[in-house]
Amino acid sequence: MSPPRTACLCVPDLPLAAELRARPEWAGLPLAIASASGPRAEIVSVSDEAIRRGVRRGNTVTHARAACAVLKVRIASPALERAAREALLDVALSFSPRAVLLPPASGAFAAEAAVLLDASGITALFRSEPGFATALAERARRLGLPANVAVAGSRSVAHLAARKLSGGDGATLVVAAGTEMEFLGPLPIDLLDPEDTLAASLTRFGIRTLRELLSLPPRALSTRLGPRALALAALARGVSDDPPLPAPARTRLVEAVDLDHAVDRLEPLLFVLQGLLSRLLDRLEVRHLACGDLAVSLDLTGGGRDARRIGVAAPTRDLRVLLRLVHTALETRAPAAAIEGLRIETEGLSLRSDQLDLFRPPGPSQTELGRVLAELSSLCGEDRVGAPRVADHHHPDALALERFDPSGCERKRAKDGGGAAAGDLTSTLALRVLRPPVTAQVRREGERPRWIRSAIVNGPVVRWAGPWRTTGGWWSQEGRFAFDHYDVLTSDGTVSRLRYDHVARAWQIDGVYD
């Protein structure tokens, strides 16, 4: 059995990477991320171009603009950073079913984002561990996350190796099994990110590398510096008794953004939504999943929130379909106030595969069907597209719709025994309902209709049956109804359904039998 191996995917400067992931057109420009708004806010992240022009971390916004007049300054966005962290986990899960996102660090590595994944047996898919590390870094770059990758025999060694690769330009490092101590020895103690007081004590004793830390007796180290120093020494040895990495149970994906200015028009809002959906679909694609129903949450000015759920006919990764669905939902029911922030959440679902029937021609693919249903919903309204079902109402015109699911129709047909037998179809009449019903003139004797004149049927009534009375809604002036229905055969050979509307006091033809 091969020894366990762990990979660490690390983004050294998450605030900058999250901003460039949302605005890739700013790549290569002098860009700085500030901790807050205002001229005295501290710069927490700086792009390489801004560094070359003299901007440094820790500067105030005023000093940074003095060093670079064309500097673009953005405020750190927790929503963008949270989405970037989760996207980093998606990259890891696209290679391994077991991965965990490390909690945010502090101190010198406060801007870091790292994820650990199980790399055991990865050579069965890739020729070597360096090839796997390169593919992992390349996939992270495709999602707009410049990350370093390290592979080692334990979590702590892999994490320290990834921290050693500072720069975030896709560098990779593989620590071979049995060489952990040789690798860790010359590393600086700062990679362990000790607390300020402990770091000052270690510096005072002249301890600057991990080898120097491990050369101290454990008992003396604990007596002088306390149990935190022993925990630091355990990390320096690369010894870890952590349990196996967990397999995330949720496939819920979230993308969010905080807007600089409130948006009260649909066109600029759709531009922002397109970026959110694009990043969401990129994450779904690397995990070979598709987008299910969308949960859209809008932060409104004044502290309000507009939450709505947008149904998707079939799992899809078509940006045009999803954008049209969101557009229709916002156009049908506009937000009550200007929007300050957006959040889109969806469940990652597997793309449906089509099971073809040997005795029927192939139908449309689920993706194409979802696109057509989305376009029909945008044209007619979401509540006017679906599969008909029997309404829980006595009115003859009552109609209800449910979500259209071709597989559900097939299951229902199979449950019902495949429909009527061929012999039954020859003796069954189908009623073609007319909406709206056609006005008719009727002569009758008592309750029997004798002659009909209309745009559908004309002539004397040869045979008839009825009447059958249907009433309801008597408690409502607008919703009450009362109909007497007749089945009639006229001399022109047409079998139709005739009704008398007691409320409107009018005769109507509301159906024809085929």
SULMOFEN-V156741 format. One record per helix or strand. SS is the DSSP state (h for helix, s for strand). FROM is the first residue (numbers start at 0). TO is the last residue. If there is no record, write none. Layout:
SS/FROM/TO, SS/FROM/TO
//
This chain:
s/5/10, h/13/21, h/23/25, s/30/33, s/41/45, h/47/51, s/59/59, h/60/66, s/71/74, h/77/92, s/98/100, h/106/108, s/112/117, h/121/123, h/128/141, s/147/151, h/154/163, s/171/173, h/179/184, s/187/187, h/188/191, h/195/203, s/208/208, h/209/213, h/217/224, h/226/236, s/251/262, h/265/285, s/289/299, s/304/309, s/315/315, h/318/331, s/338/348, h/365/379, h/381/383, s/386/388, s/399/401, h/405/414, h/421/424, s/430/444, s/447/453, s/457/471, s/480/489, s/494/500, s/505/512
//
